[in-house]
Amino acid sequence: QNSAEWRMETAQRLLHVAEQIARGGKPANVSALASRALQQLAIADTPAQEASTRAAVKVLSAWIYERYLADATTAKANYDAAAQLAPDNAKAKESSDRLKQTDDNVKLKPTHG
């Protein structure tokens, strides 16, 4: 019951609850559920796991940081780590590239004042 797969499933269930709570108009609890999901994923991410499993954990963690915690820097770091663990993981590479492009676009925007 403490396998990486079980922890990933638990994290996904927590996110499902977070989504329902957000739709119910109680967004304050969403970040707590997202943090709890990240705790489950941190436990699942051990060097003993296969690279593909660790990459999947990193991709899900990145998605949580990006979507629920608005932390693009940590999200990109997790996508990059996933891409290094599993170079054939297209989701990790595409998401990392997307965040890099977004960051580059923000840096290029002129500031007024």
C-alpha positions in Angstrom: 0.0 0.0 0.0 3.0 2.3 0.3 4.1 1.8 -3.3 4.9 4.8 -5.6 1.8 3.9 -7.6 -0.4 4.0 -4.6 1.0 7.4 -3.5 0.5 8.8 -7.0 -3.1 7.6 -7.0 -3.6 9.1 -3.5 -2.2 12.4 -4.8 -4.6 12.3 -7.8 -7.5 11.7 -5.5 -6.6 14.6 -3.3 -6.4 16.8 -6.4 -9.8 15.6 -7.4 -11.2 16.7 -4.0 -9.4 20.0 -4.4 -11.0 20.5 -7.8 -14.5 19.8 -6.3 -13.8 22.2 -3.4 -12.7 24.9 -5.7 -15.9 24.6 -7.7 -17.8 24.7 -4.5 -16.5 28.2 -3.8 -14.0 27.3 -1.1 -10.6 27.9 -2.7 -8.8 28.5 0.6 -8.6 24.7 1.2 -7.3 23.9 -2.3 -3.6 24.8 -1.6 -3.7 22.7 1.6 -4.9 19.7 -0.5 -2.3 20.4 -3.2 0.4 20.5 -0.5 -0.8 17.2 0.9 -0.7 15.7 -2.6 2.9 16.9 -3.0 3.8 15.3 0.3 2.6 12.0 -1.0 4.6 12.4 -4.2 7.7 13.3 -2.3 7.5 10.0 -0.5 7.0 8.2 -3.8 10.1 9.8 -5.4 12.9 7.7 -4.1 16.1 6.6 -5.9 14.9 3.0 -5.6 12.1 3.6 -8.0 12.4 3.1 -11.8 13.3 6.2 -13.7 10.0 6.2 -15.6 8.1 6.1 -12.2 10.2 8.9 -10.8 9.6 10.9 -14.0 5.8 10.4 -13.7 6.0 11.6 -10.1 8.0 14.7 -11.1 5.5 15.5 -13.9 2.5 15.3 -11.6 4.4 17.4 -9.0 5.2 20.0 -11.6 1.6 20.1 -12.7 0.5 20.7 -9.1 3.0 23.5 -8.6 2.0 25.1 -11.9 -1.8 24.8 -11.6 -2.6 24.9 -7.9 0.3 26.8 -6.3 1.2 29.2 -9.2 4.9 28.4 -8.8 6.2 28.2 -12.4 9.9 28.1 -11.3 9.4 24.9 -9.2 7.1 23.4 -11.8 9.8 23.9 -14.5 12.5 22.4 -12.3 10.3 19.3 -11.8 9.5 19.1 -15.5 13.3 19.4 -16.2 14.1 16.6 -13.7 11.4 14.4 -15.3 12.9 14.9 -18.7 16.4 14.0 -17.4 15.1 10.9 -15.8 13.1 9.8 -18.8 14.2 11.6 -22.0 11.4 10.0 -23.9 8.8 11.6 -21.7 7.3 14.1 -24.2 5.0 15.7 -21.6 7.9 16.7 -19.4 9.9 18.2 -22.3 6.9 20.0 -23.8 5.8 21.4 -20.5 9.3 22.6 -19.6 9.6 24.3 -23.0 6.2 25.9 -22.6 7.1 27.4 -19.2 10.5 28.5 -20.5 8.8 30.3 -23.4 6.3 31.9 -21.1 9.1 33.1 -18.8 11.0 34.4 -21.8 7.9 36.3 -23.0 7.4 37.9 -19.6 11.1 39.0 -19.5 10.7 40.6 -23.0 7.6 42.6 -22.1 8.4 46.3 -21.7 7.7 47.7 -18.4 6.1 51.1 -18.0 6.9 53.6 -15.4 
